[in-house]
Amino acid sequence: MSDFIIFNVANKPFAVHFSEIDEIQAAIEGTPLPFAEPWHGGVANIRGGLYTIINLRKKFNLFGQAPDSYQKIILLRQAKVALLVDDIENTASIEETDIERVPDSSEKDIFHQAFRLDNRVIPILHVTLFLASTKTI
């Protein structure tokens, strides 16, 4: 059994494994850095450490108005990175046999696995590959 947090970005669900998460907090605004990528939300002082904020709406090229009052940041365990998401939807405990490979994906894709829940397909964010794609590790 694997436990996940389900979060939404632009009304689309995604999941991240509990073991990858250090903490979830209300969103905060980061200090922008010059010449940063458009998805880079700046840096912020969180619990005495400098965290890079990554705006997943921009990183995933998903458009629409973000709900300011509900946004959260997911602090990752592997690196001082905070993922800015629209909201946290729920948790899910999924049997290993119910986690499937995404068709036409490779082991190098950040979403190469998914599970079905409530007639929806929930892609699982592979945190190590995601961080490598952002050059934050």
Chimera marker file (.cmm) of the C-alpha trace (Angstrom):
<marker_set name="trace">
<marker id="1" x="0.000" y="0.000" z="0.000" r="1" g="1" b="0" radius="0.5"/>
<marker id="2" x="1.298" y="3.459" z="-0.929" r="1" g="1" b="0" radius="0.5"/>
<marker id="3" x="0.008" y="6.707" z="0.533" r="1" g="1" b="0" radius="0.5"/>
<marker id="4" x="-0.337" y="9.852" z="-1.571" r="1" g="1" b="0" radius="0.5"/>
<marker id="5" x="-1.409" y="13.463" z="-1.261" r="1" g="1" b="0" radius="0.5"/>
<marker id="6" x="-3.655" y="14.524" z="-4.139" r="1" g="1" b="0" radius="0.5"/>
<marker id="7" x="-3.309" y="18.159" z="-5.158" r="1" g="1" b="0" radius="0.5"/>
<marker id="8" x="-4.877" y="20.232" z="-7.912" r="1" g="1" b="0" radius="0.5"/>
<marker id="9" x="-3.320" y="22.561" z="-10.439" r="1" g="1" b="0" radius="0.5"/>
<marker id="10" x="-5.713" y="24.311" z="-12.853" r="1" g="1" b="0" radius="0.5"/>
<marker id="11" x="-8.500" y="21.892" z="-11.855" r="1" g="1" b="0" radius="0.5"/>
<marker id="12" x="-6.357" y="18.883" z="-12.757" r="1" g="1" b="0" radius="0.5"/>
<marker id="13" x="-5.455" y="16.315" z="-10.082" r="1" g="1" b="0" radius="0.5"/>
<marker id="14" x="-1.911" y="15.113" z="-9.450" r="1" g="1" b="0" radius="0.5"/>
<marker id="15" x="-0.381" y="13.022" z="-6.661" r="1" g="1" b="0" radius="0.5"/>
<marker id="16" x="2.864" y="12.951" z="-4.734" r="1" g="1" b="0" radius="0.5"/>
<marker id="17" x="3.955" y="10.175" z="-2.395" r="1" g="1" b="0" radius="0.5"/>
<marker id="18" x="3.752" y="10.997" z="1.339" r="1" g="1" b="0" radius="0.5"/>
<marker id="19" x="7.387" y="10.005" z="1.805" r="1" g="1" b="0" radius="0.5"/>
<marker id="20" x="8.441" y="12.869" z="-0.496" r="1" g="1" b="0" radius="0.5"/>
<marker id="21" x="6.710" y="15.545" z="1.589" r="1" g="1" b="0" radius="0.5"/>
<marker id="22" x="8.114" y="17.333" z="4.592" r="1" g="1" b="0" radius="0.5"/>
<marker id="23" x="5.198" y="19.696" z="5.225" r="1" g="1" b="0" radius="0.5"/>
<marker id="24" x="2.233" y="21.491" z="3.644" r="1" g="1" b="0" radius="0.5"/>
<marker id="25" x="1.599" y="25.172" z="4.368" r="1" g="1" b="0" radius="0.5"/>
<marker id="26" x="-0.472" y="28.082" z="3.151" r="1" g="1" b="0" radius="0.5"/>
<marker id="27" x="1.175" y="29.698" z="0.134" r="1" g="1" b="0" radius="0.5"/>
<marker id="28" x="3.586" y="32.564" z="0.648" r="1" g="1" b="0" radius="0.5"/>
<marker id="29" x="5.086" y="34.948" z="-1.863" r="1" g="1" b="0" radius="0.5"/>
<marker id="30" x="8.725" y="34.461" z="-2.750" r="1" g="1" b="0" radius="0.5"/>
<marker id="31" x="11.336" y="37.086" z="-3.527" r="1" g="1" b="0" radius="0.5"/>
<marker id="32" x="11.812" y="37.048" z="-7.310" r="1" g="1" b="0" radius="0.5"/>
<marker id="33" x="15.267" y="36.424" z="-8.732" r="1" g="1" b="0" radius="0.5"/>
<marker id="34" x="16.484" y="38.149" z="-11.907" r="1" g="1" b="0" radius="0.5"/>
<marker id="35" x="16.850" y="35.984" z="-15.023" r="1" g="1" b="0" radius="0.5"/>
<marker id="36" x="14.925" y="33.100" z="-13.433" r="1" g="1" b="0" radius="0.5"/>
<marker id="37" x="12.678" y="30.766" z="-15.415" r="1" g="1" b="0" radius="0.5"/>
<marker id="38" x="9.024" y="31.922" z="-15.689" r="1" g="1" b="0" radius="0.5"/>
<marker id="39" x="7.894" y="29.073" z="-13.393" r="1" g="1" b="0" radius="0.5"/>
<marker id="40" x="10.396" y="30.075" z="-10.691" r="1" g="1" b="0" radius="0.5"/>
<marker id="41" x="8.340" y="31.666" z="-7.921" r="1" g="1" b="0" radius="0.5"/>
<marker id="42" x="11.334" y="33.176" z="-6.161" r="1" g="1" b="0" radius="0.5"/>
<marker id="43" x="12.905" y="32.195" z="-2.872" r="1" g="1" b="0" radius="0.5"/>
<marker id="44" x="11.359" y="32.347" z="0.592" r="1" g="1" b="0" radius="0.5"/>
<marker id="45" x="12.536" y="32.011" z="4.175" r="1" g="1" b="0" radius="0.5"/>
<marker id="46" x="10.616" y="29.051" z="5.588" r="1" g="1" b="0" radius="0.5"/>
<marker id="47" x="11.472" y="27.783" z="9.073" r="1" g="1" b="0" radius="0.5"/>
<marker id="48" x="14.885" y="29.447" z="8.879" r="1" g="1" b="0" radius="0.5"/>
<marker id="49" x="15.848" y="27.943" z="5.506" r="1" g="1" b="0" radius="0.5"/>
<marker id="50" x="15.809" y="29.365" z="1.990" r="1" g="1" b="0" radius="0.5"/>
<marker id="51" x="13.369" y="27.476" z="-0.232" r="1" g="1" b="0" radius="0.5"/>
<marker id="52" x="12.936" y="27.757" z="-3.980" r="1" g="1" b="0" radius="0.5"/>
<marker id="53" x="9.269" y="28.125" z="-4.888" r="1" g="1" b="0" radius="0.5"/>
<marker id="54" x="8.179" y="26.381" z="-8.093" r="1" g="1" b="0" radius="0.5"/>
<marker id="55" x="4.852" y="27.453" z="-9.539" r="1" g="1" b="0" radius="0.5"/>
<marker id="56" x="3.432" y="24.184" z="-10.904" r="1" g="1" b="0" radius="0.5"/>
<marker id="57" x="0.745" y="25.983" z="-12.916" r="1" g="1" b="0" radius="0.5"/>
<marker id="58" x="3.496" y="27.699" z="-14.922" r="1" g="1" b="0" radius="0.5"/>
<marker id="59" x="5.879" y="24.714" z="-14.946" r="1" g="1" b="0" radius="0.5"/>
<marker id="60" x="3.180" y="22.420" z="-16.359" r="1" g="1" b="0" radius="0.5"/>
<marker id="61" x="1.918" y="25.117" z="-18.796" r="1" g="1" b="0" radius="0.5"/>
<marker id="62" x="-1.590" y="25.004" z="-17.341" r="1" g="1" b="0" radius="0.5"/>
<marker id="63" x="-3.583" y="28.187" z="-17.676" r="1" g="1" b="0" radius="0.5"/>
<marker id="64" x="-6.439" y="29.866" z="-15.869" r="1" g="1" b="0" radius="0.5"/>
<marker id="65" x="-6.854" y="32.027" z="-12.816" r="1" g="1" b="0" radius="0.5"/>
<marker id="66" x="-5.240" y="30.608" z="-9.685" r="1" g="1" b="0" radius="0.5"/>
<marker id="67" x="-7.409" y="30.633" z="-6.538" r="1" g="1" b="0" radius="0.5"/>
<marker id="68" x="-5.271" y="32.903" z="-4.341" r="1" g="1" b="0" radius="0.5"/>
<marker id="69" x="-7.083" y="32.151" z="-1.105" r="1" g="1" b="0" radius="0.5"/>
<marker id="70" x="-6.635" y="28.368" z="-1.326" r="1" g="1" b="0" radius="0.5"/>
<marker id="71" x="-3.115" y="28.019" z="-2.693" r="1" g="1" b="0" radius="0.5"/>
<marker id="72" x="-0.720" y="25.842" z="-0.734" r="1" g="1" b="0" radius="0.5"/>
<marker id="73" x="2.961" y="25.026" z="-0.860" r="1" g="1" b="0" radius="0.5"/>
<marker id="74" x="4.228" y="21.482" z="-0.533" r="1" g="1" b="0" radius="0.5"/>
<marker id="75" x="7.678" y="21.421" z="1.059" r="1" g="1" b="0" radius="0.5"/>
<marker id="76" x="9.698" y="18.583" z="-0.383" r="1" g="1" b="0" radius="0.5"/>
<marker id="77" x="11.950" y="16.356" z="1.674" r="1" g="1" b="0" radius="0.5"/>
<marker id="78" x="14.712" y="15.831" z="-0.945" r="1" g="1" b="0" radius="0.5"/>
<marker id="79" x="15.580" y="19.491" z="-1.467" r="1" g="1" b="0" radius="0.5"/>
<marker id="80" x="14.628" y="22.908" z="-0.148" r="1" g="1" b="0" radius="0.5"/>
<marker id="81" x="11.903" y="23.255" z="-2.755" r="1" g="1" b="0" radius="0.5"/>
<marker id="82" x="8.295" y="24.346" z="-2.247" r="1" g="1" b="0" radius="0.5"/>
<marker id="83" x="5.721" y="23.367" z="-4.873" r="1" g="1" b="0" radius="0.5"/>
<marker id="84" x="3.008" y="26.001" z="-5.332" r="1" g="1" b="0" radius="0.5"/>
<marker id="85" x="-0.324" y="24.236" z="-5.977" r="1" g="1" b="0" radius="0.5"/>
<marker id="86" x="-3.905" y="25.476" z="-6.226" r="1" g="1" b="0" radius="0.5"/>
<marker id="87" x="-5.184" y="23.308" z="-3.399" r="1" g="1" b="0" radius="0.5"/>
<marker id="88" x="-4.784" y="20.048" z="-1.545" r="1" g="1" b="0" radius="0.5"/>
<marker id="89" x="-7.677" y="17.765" z="-2.407" r="1" g="1" b="0" radius="0.5"/>
<marker id="90" x="-7.286" y="14.623" z="-0.362" r="1" g="1" b="0" radius="0.5"/>
<marker id="91" x="-5.147" y="11.673" z="0.594" r="1" g="1" b="0" radius="0.5"/>
<marker id="92" x="-5.252" y="8.232" z="-0.995" r="1" g="1" b="0" radius="0.5"/>
<marker id="93" x="-3.941" y="4.809" z="-0.002" r="1" g="1" b="0" radius="0.5"/>
<marker id="94" x="-3.344" y="2.837" z="-3.195" r="1" g="1" b="0" radius="0.5"/>
<marker id="95" x="-2.394" y="-0.818" z="-3.595" r="1" g="1" b="0" radius="0.5"/>
<marker id="96" x="0.902" y="-1.263" z="-5.461" r="1" g="1" b="0" radius="0.5"/>
<marker id="97" x="-0.936" y="-3.399" z="-8.035" r="1" g="1" b="0" radius="0.5"/>
<marker id="98" x="-3.245" y="-0.435" z="-8.813" r="1" g="1" b="0" radius="0.5"/>
<marker id="99" x="-0.358" y="1.851" z="-9.765" r="1" g="1" b="0" radius="0.5"/>
<marker id="100" x="0.043" y="1.687" z="-13.524" r="1" g="1" b="0" radius="0.5"/>
<marker id="101" x="2.605" y="2.818" z="-16.034" r="1" g="1" b="0" radius="0.5"/>
<marker id="102" x="1.418" y="5.745" z="-18.150" r="1" g="1" b="0" radius="0.5"/>
<marker id="103" x="1.221" y="4.628" z="-21.805" r="1" g="1" b="0" radius="0.5"/>
<marker id="104" x="3.919" y="6.045" z="-24.097" r="1" g="1" b="0" radius="0.5"/>
<marker id="105" x="6.012" y="7.173" z="-21.139" r="1" g="1" b="0" radius="0.5"/>
<marker id="106" x="9.566" y="6.300" z="-20.234" r="1" g="1" b="0" radius="0.5"/>
<marker id="107" x="11.253" y="5.920" z="-16.873" r="1" g="1" b="0" radius="0.5"/>
<marker id="108" x="12.665" y="9.416" z="-17.440" r="1" g="1" b="0" radius="0.5"/>
<marker id="109" x="9.232" y="11.103" z="-17.573" r="1" g="1" b="0" radius="0.5"/>
<marker id="110" x="8.187" y="12.958" z="-14.423" r="1" g="1" b="0" radius="0.5"/>
<marker id="111" x="4.706" y="11.394" z="-14.741" r="1" g="1" b="0" radius="0.5"/>
<marker id="112" x="5.418" y="7.803" z="-15.792" r="1" g="1" b="0" radius="0.5"/>
<marker id="113" x="2.998" y="6.274" z="-13.282" r="1" g="1" b="0" radius="0.5"/>
<marker id="114" x="-0.635" y="6.924" z="-12.363" r="1" g="1" b="0" radius="0.5"/>
<marker id="115" x="-3.574" y="5.416" z="-10.500" r="1" g="1" b="0" radius="0.5"/>
<marker id="116" x="-7.333" y="5.489" z="-10.950" r="1" g="1" b="0" radius="0.5"/>
<marker id="117" x="-9.536" y="7.026" z="-8.275" r="1" g="1" b="0" radius="0.5"/>
<marker id="118" x="-13.212" y="7.978" z="-8.526" r="1" g="1" b="0" radius="0.5"/>
<marker id="119" x="-13.263" y="7.504" z="-12.321" r="1" g="1" b="0" radius="0.5"/>
<marker id="120" x="-10.249" y="9.790" z="-12.721" r="1" g="1" b="0" radius="0.5"/>
<marker id="121" x="-6.651" y="9.094" z="-13.649" r="1" g="1" b="0" radius="0.5"/>
<marker id="122" x="-4.240" y="10.692" z="-11.174" r="1" g="1" b="0" radius="0.5"/>
<marker id="123" x="-0.651" y="11.106" z="-12.460" r="1" g="1" b="0" radius="0.5"/>
<marker id="124" x="2.043" y="10.582" z="-9.821" r="1" g="1" b="0" radius="0.5"/>
<marker id="125" x="4.811" y="13.182" z="-9.716" r="1" g="1" b="0" radius="0.5"/>
<marker id="126" x="8.232" y="11.501" z="-9.664" r="1" g="1" b="0" radius="0.5"/>
<marker id="127" x="9.971" y="14.007" z="-7.388" r="1" g="1" b="0" radius="0.5"/>
<marker id="128" x="13.597" y="13.095" z="-8.171" r="1" g="1" b="0" radius="0.5"/>
<marker id="129" x="13.058" y="13.402" z="-11.928" r="1" g="1" b="0" radius="0.5"/>
<marker id="130" x="11.014" y="16.564" z="-11.452" r="1" g="1" b="0" radius="0.5"/>
<marker id="131" x="13.763" y="18.216" z="-9.396" r="1" g="1" b="0" radius="0.5"/>
<marker id="132" x="16.339" y="17.221" z="-12.000" r="1" g="1" b="0" radius="0.5"/>
<marker id="133" x="14.175" y="18.833" z="-14.709" r="1" g="1" b="0" radius="0.5"/>
<marker id="134" x="14.150" y="22.093" z="-12.752" r="1" g="1" b="0" radius="0.5"/>
<marker id="135" x="17.895" y="21.916" z="-11.995" r="1" g="1" b="0" radius="0.5"/>
<marker id="136" x="17.209" y="22.415" z="-8.295" r="1" g="1" b="0" radius="0.5"/>
<marker id="137" x="19.289" y="19.376" z="-7.265" r="1" g="1" b="0" radius="0.5"/>
<link id1="1" id2="2" r="1" g="1" b="0" radius="0.2"/>
<link id1="2" id2="3" r="1" g="1" b="0" radius="0.2"/>
<link id1="3" id2="4" r="1" g="1" b="0" radius="0.2"/>
<link id1="4" id2="5" r="1" g="1" b="0" radius="0.2"/>
<link id1="5" id2="6" r="1" g="1" b="0" radius="0.2"/>
<link id1="6" id2="7" r="1" g="1" b="0" radius="0.2"/>
<link id1="7" id2="8" r="1" g="1" b="0" radius="0.2"/>
<link id1="8" id2="9" r="1" g="1" b="0" radius="0.2"/>
<link id1="9" id2="10" r="1" g="1" b="0" radius="0.2"/>
<link id1="10" id2="11" r="1" g="1" b="0" radius="0.2"/>
<link id1="11" id2="12" r="1" g="1" b="0" radius="0.2"/>
<link id1="12" id2="13" r="1" g="1" b="0" radius="0.2"/>
<link id1="13" id2="14" r="1" g="1" b="0" radius="0.2"/>
<link id1="14" id2="15" r="1" g="1" b="0" radius="0.2"/>
<link id1="15" id2="16" r="1" g="1" b="0" radius="0.2"/>
<link id1="16" id2="17" r="1" g="1" b="0" radius="0.2"/>
<link id1="17" id2="18" r="1" g="1" b="0" radius="0.2"/>
<link id1="18" id2="19" r="1" g="1" b="0" radius="0.2"/>
<link id1="19" id2="20" r="1" g="1" b="0" radius="0.2"/>
<link id1="20" id2="21" r="1" g="1" b="0" radius="0.2"/>
<link id1="21" id2="22" r="1" g="1" b="0" radius="0.2"/>
<link id1="22" id2="23" r="1" g="1" b="0" radius="0.2"/>
<link id1="23" id2="24" r="1" g="1" b="0" radius="0.2"/>
<link id1="24" id2="25" r="1" g="1" b="0" radius="0.2"/>
<link id1="25" id2="26" r="1" g="1" b="0" radius="0.2"/>
<link id1="26" id2="27" r="1" g="1" b="0" radius="0.2"/>
<link id1="27" id2="28" r="1" g="1" b="0" radius="0.2"/>
<link id1="28" id2="29" r="1" g="1" b="0" radius="0.2"/>
<link id1="29" id2="30" r="1" g="1" b="0" radius="0.2"/>
<link id1="30" id2="31" r="1" g="1" b="0" radius="0.2"/>
<link id1="31" id2="32" r="1" g="1" b="0" radius="0.2"/>
<link id1="32" id2="33" r="1" g="1" b="0" radius="0.2"/>
<link id1="33" id2="34" r="1" g="1" b="0" radius="0.2"/>
<link id1="34" id2="35" r="1" g="1" b="0" radius="0.2"/>
<link id1="35" id2="36" r="1" g="1" b="0" radius="0.2"/>
<link id1="36" id2="37" r="1" g="1" b="0" radius="0.2"/>
<link id1="37" id2="38" r="1" g="1" b="0" radius="0.2"/>
<link id1="38" id2="39" r="1" g="1" b="0" radius="0.2"/>
<link id1="39" id2="40" r="1" g="1" b="0" radius="0.2"/>
<link id1="40" id2="41" r="1" g="1" b="0" radius="0.2"/>
<link id1="41" id2="42" r="1" g="1" b="0" radius="0.2"/>
<link id1="42" id2="43" r="1" g="1" b="0" radius="0.2"/>
<link id1="43" id2="44" r="1" g="1" b="0" radius="0.2"/>
<link id1="44" id2="45" r="1" g="1" b="0" radius="0.2"/>
<link id1="45" id2="46" r="1" g="1" b="0" radius="0.2"/>
<link id1="46" id2="47" r="1" g="1" b="0" radius="0.2"/>
<link id1="47" id2="48" r="1" g="1" b="0" radius="0.2"/>
<link id1="48" id2="49" r="1" g="1" b="0" radius="0.2"/>
<link id1="49" id2="50" r="1" g="1" b="0" radius="0.2"/>
<link id1="50" id2="51" r="1" g="1" b="0" radius="0.2"/>
<link id1="51" id2="52" r="1" g="1" b="0" radius="0.2"/>
<link id1="52" id2="53" r="1" g="1" b="0" radius="0.2"/>
<link id1="53" id2="54" r="1" g="1" b="0" radius="0.2"/>
<link id1="54" id2="55" r="1" g="1" b="0" radius="0.2"/>
<link id1="55" id2="56" r="1" g="1" b="0" radius="0.2"/>
<link id1="56" id2="57" r="1" g="1" b="0" radius="0.2"/>
<link id1="57" id2="58" r="1" g="1" b="0" radius="0.2"/>
<link id1="58" id2="59" r="1" g="1" b="0" radius="0.2"/>
<link id1="59" id2="60" r="1" g="1" b="0" radius="0.2"/>
<link id1="60" id2="61" r="1" g="1" b="0" radius="0.2"/>
<link id1="61" id2="62" r="1" g="1" b="0" radius="0.2"/>
<link id1="62" id2="63" r="1" g="1" b="0" radius="0.2"/>
<link id1="63" id2="64" r="1" g="1" b="0" radius="0.2"/>
<link id1="64" id2="65" r="1" g="1" b="0" radius="0.2"/>
<link id1="65" id2="66" r="1" g="1" b="0" radius="0.2"/>
<link id1="66" id2="67" r="1" g="1" b="0" radius="0.2"/>
<link id1="67" id2="68" r="1" g="1" b="0" radius="0.2"/>
<link id1="68" id2="69" r="1" g="1" b="0" radius="0.2"/>
<link id1="69" id2="70" r="1" g="1" b="0" radius="0.2"/>
<link id1="70" id2="71" r="1" g="1" b="0" radius="0.2"/>
<link id1="71" id2="72" r="1" g="1" b="0" radius="0.2"/>
<link id1="72" id2="73" r="1" g="1" b="0" radius="0.2"/>
<link id1="73" id2="74" r="1" g="1" b="0" radius="0.2"/>
<link id1="74" id2="75" r="1" g="1" b="0" radius="0.2"/>
<link id1="75" id2="76" r="1" g="1" b="0" radius="0.2"/>
<link id1="76" id2="77" r="1" g="1" b="0" radius="0.2"/>
<link id1="77" id2="78" r="1" g="1" b="0" radius="0.2"/>
<link id1="78" id2="79" r="1" g="1" b="0" radius="0.2"/>
<link id1="79" id2="80" r="1" g="1" b="0" radius="0.2"/>
<link id1="80" id2="81" r="1" g="1" b="0" radius="0.2"/>
<link id1="81" id2="82" r="1" g="1" b="0" radius="0.2"/>
<link id1="82" id2="83" r="1" g="1" b="0" radius="0.2"/>
<link id1="83" id2="84" r="1" g="1" b="0" radius="0.2"/>
<link id1="84" id2="85" r="1" g="1" b="0" radius="0.2"/>
<link id1="85" id2="86" r="1" g="1" b="0" radius="0.2"/>
<link id1="86" id2="87" r="1" g="1" b="0" radius="0.2"/>
<link id1="87" id2="88" r="1" g="1" b="0" radius="0.2"/>
<link id1="88" id2="89" r="1" g="1" b="0" radius="0.2"/>
<link id1="89" id2="90" r="1" g="1" b="0" radius="0.2"/>
<link id1="90" id2="91" r="1" g="1" b="0" radius="0.2"/>
<link id1="91" id2="92" r="1" g="1" b="0" radius="0.2"/>
<link id1="92" id2="93" r="1" g="1" b="0" radius="0.2"/>
<link id1="93" id2="94" r="1" g="1" b="0" radius="0.2"/>
<link id1="94" id2="95" r="1" g="1" b="0" radius="0.2"/>
<link id1="95" id2="96" r="1" g="1" b="0" radius="0.2"/>
<link id1="96" id2="97" r="1" g="1" b="0" radius="0.2"/>
<link id1="97" id2="98" r="1" g="1" b="0" radius="0.2"/>
<link id1="98" id2="99" r="1" g="1" b="0" radius="0.2"/>
<link id1="99" id2="100" r="1" g="1" b="0" radius="0.2"/>
<link id1="100" id2="101" r="1" g="1" b="0" radius="0.2"/>
<link id1="101" id2="102" r="1" g="1" b="0" radius="0.2"/>
<link id1="102" id2="103" r="1" g="1" b="0" radius="0.2"/>
<link id1="103" id2="104" r="1" g="1" b="0" radius="0.2"/>
<link id1="104" id2="105" r="1" g="1" b="0" radius="0.2"/>
<link id1="105" id2="106" r="1" g="1" b="0" radius="0.2"/>
<link id1="106" id2="107" r="1" g="1" b="0" radius="0.2"/>
<link id1="107" id2="108" r="1" g="1" b="0" radius="0.2"/>
<link id1="108" id2="109" r="1" g="1" b="0" radius="0.2"/>
<link id1="109" id2="110" r="1" g="1" b="0" radius="0.2"/>
<link id1="110" id2="111" r="1" g="1" b="0" radius="0.2"/>
<link id1="111" id2="112" r="1" g="1" b="0" radius="0.2"/>
<link id1="112" id2="113" r="1" g="1" b="0" radius="0.2"/>
<link id1="113" id2="114" r="1" g="1" b="0" radius="0.2"/>
<link id1="114" id2="115" r="1" g="1" b="0" radius="0.2"/>
<link id1="115" id2="116" r="1" g="1" b="0" radius="0.2"/>
<link id1="116" id2="117" r="1" g="1" b="0" radius="0.2"/>
<link id1="117" id2="118" r="1" g="1" b="0" radius="0.2"/>
<link id1="118" id2="119" r="1" g="1" b="0" radius="0.2"/>
<link id1="119" id2="120" r="1" g="1" b="0" radius="0.2"/>
<link id1="120" id2="121" r="1" g="1" b="0" radius="0.2"/>
<link id1="121" id2="122" r="1" g="1" b="0" radius="0.2"/>
<link id1="122" id2="123" r="1" g="1" b="0" radius="0.2"/>
<link id1="123" id2="124" r="1" g="1" b="0" radius="0.2"/>
<link id1="124" id2="125" r="1" g="1" b="0" radius="0.2"/>
<link id1="125" id2="126" r="1" g="1" b="0" radius="0.2"/>
<link id1="126" id2="127" r="1" g="1" b="0" radius="0.2"/>
<link id1="127" id2="128" r="1" g="1" b="0" radius="0.2"/>
<link id1="128" id2="129" r="1" g="1" b="0" radius="0.2"/>
<link id1="129" id2="130" r="1" g="1" b="0" radius="0.2"/>
<link id1="130" id2="131" r="1" g="1" b="0" radius="0.2"/>
<link id1="131" id2="132" r="1" g="1" b="0" radius="0.2"/>
<link id1="132" id2="133" r="1" g="1" b="0" radius="0.2"/>
<link id1="133" id2="134" r="1" g="1" b="0" radius="0.2"/>
<link id1="134" id2="135" r="1" g="1" b="0" radius="0.2"/>
<link id1="135" id2="136" r="1" g="1" b="0" radius="0.2"/>
<link id1="136" id2="137" r="1" g="1" b="0" radius="0.2"/>
</marker_set>
